[in-house]
Amino acid sequence: MIKATLLYGHPVDALAFEKYYYETHLPLSSKMQNVSKVDLTKFVSDTTGGKPAYYRMAELHFPDQATMQQTMASPEGQAAVADLANFATGGVTVMIGEAENVL
């Protein structure tokens, strides 16, 4: 399984980020086909109780890399990627990896 991990930096306005994320971006992203699973995380602290390095994380799981590439190249995938500029004011880092389930 292949996973796309999006790490969102701290936004300029967290309330505006959350509103746009849930009301606009997630409904837009949900139109992408062949996504096996989505995990969303809102970080609350780092290991010392301080400010976390990132604000949020989204993990999109795909059956394989070819499916992920096809999905991201689709009009729905391209619309979701283009939409990031509309709300991710703290920037976004994207990483692709092979997911391993050990438990």
C-alpha positions as a printed NumPy array, in Angstrom:
array([[  0.   ,   0.   ,   0.   ],
       [  1.193,   3.514,  -0.829],
       [  0.508,   6.483,   1.41 ],
       [  0.636,  10.198,   0.625],
       [  1.325,  12.171,   3.8  ],
       [  0.568,  15.897,   3.867],
       [  2.07 ,  17.855,   6.754],
       [  0.475,  21.274,   7.162],
       [  2.475,  24.079,   8.742],
       [  0.835,  26.335,  11.308],
       [ -1.668,  28.559,   9.482],
       [ -1.891,  32.317,   9.832],
       [ -5.5  ,  31.919,  11.084],
       [ -6.312,  28.495,  12.57 ],
       [-10.082,  29.126,  12.697],
       [-10.166,  30.122,   9.028],
       [ -8.047,  27.061,   8.179],
       [-10.415,  24.687,  10.   ],
       [-13.529,  26.227,   8.459],
       [-12.161,  26.035,   4.925],
       [-10.624,  22.58 ,   5.474],
       [-13.886,  20.997,   6.613],
       [-16.38 ,  22.976,   4.543],
       [-14.498,  23.2  ,   1.236],
       [-11.274,  21.186,   0.952],
       [-12.398,  17.856,   2.398],
       [-15.608,  17.738,   0.304],
       [-13.496,  18.572,  -2.773],
       [-10.895,  15.928,  -1.892],
       [-13.565,  13.31 ,  -1.236],
       [-14.348,  13.327,  -4.962],
       [-11.019,  11.603,  -5.677],
       [-11.54 ,   7.962,  -6.556],
       [ -9.459,   4.958,  -5.483],
       [ -8.429,   6.368,  -2.111],
       [ -8.541,   3.345,   0.22 ],
       [ -8.403,   5.217,   3.511],
       [ -7.896,   8.729,   4.881],
       [ -6.485,   9.547,   8.332],
       [ -6.588,  13.116,   9.642],
       [ -4.57 ,  14.323,  12.627],
       [ -4.597,  17.698,  14.389],
       [ -1.457,  17.929,  16.49 ],
       [ -1.782,  19.163,  20.067],
       [  1.862,  19.276,  21.215],
       [  5.341,  17.914,  20.71 ],
       [  6.822,  15.327,  23.076],
       [  7.727,  17.998,  25.64 ],
       [  4.292,  19.627,  25.658],
       [  5.458,  22.475,  23.438],
       [  4.192,  23.669,  20.087],
       [  4.275,  20.842,  17.539],
       [  6.383,  21.194,  14.401],
       [  3.247,  20.867,  12.242],
       [ -0.376,  21.901,  12.657],
       [ -2.14 ,  19.022,  10.896],
       [ -1.451,  15.836,   8.97 ],
       [ -3.525,  14.09 ,   6.329],
       [ -2.676,  10.566,   5.195],
       [ -4.211,   9.228,   1.998],
       [ -3.829,   5.508,   1.363],
       [ -3.863,   3.94 ,  -2.099],
       [ -3.629,   0.286,  -3.187],
       [ -0.423,   0.926,  -5.168],
       [  1.711,   3.683,  -6.65 ],
       [  0.171,   3.477, -10.137],
       [ -3.301,   4.   ,  -8.671],
       [ -2.074,   6.946,  -6.604],
       [ -0.475,   8.573,  -9.648],
       [ -3.623,   8.012, -11.725],
       [ -5.816,   9.467,  -8.976],
       [ -3.623,  12.523,  -8.439],
       [ -3.462,  13.158, -12.201],
       [ -7.263,  13.042, -12.5  ],
       [ -9.264,  16.289, -12.663],
       [-10.437,  15.659,  -9.067],
       [ -6.882,  15.08 ,  -7.828],
       [ -5.591,  18.152,  -9.607],
       [ -8.433,  20.261,  -8.164],
       [ -7.583,  19.079,  -4.631],
       [ -3.894,  19.895,  -5.113],
       [ -4.67 ,  23.325,  -6.593],
       [ -6.98 ,  24.074,  -3.654],
       [ -4.119,  23.814,  -1.132],
       [ -3.041,  27.365,  -1.981],
       [ -6.459,  28.625,  -0.873],
       [ -6.061,  27.715,   2.803],
       [ -2.649,  26.197,   3.664],
       [ -1.101,  29.529,   4.66 ],
       [  1.548,  27.76 ,   6.757],
       [  2.685,  25.701,   3.785],
       [  2.346,  21.992,   3.166],
       [  4.993,  19.268,   2.883],
       [  4.038,  16.152,   0.9  ],
       [  5.786,  12.81 ,   1.234],
       [  5.026,   9.486,  -0.434],
       [  5.842,   6.188,   1.247],
       [  5.111,   2.5  ,   1.433],
       [  2.842,   1.793,   4.382],
       [  3.584,  -1.215,   6.568],
       [  1.132,  -2.624,   9.09 ],
       [  2.947,  -4.468,  11.858],
       [  0.26 ,  -4.679,  14.554]])
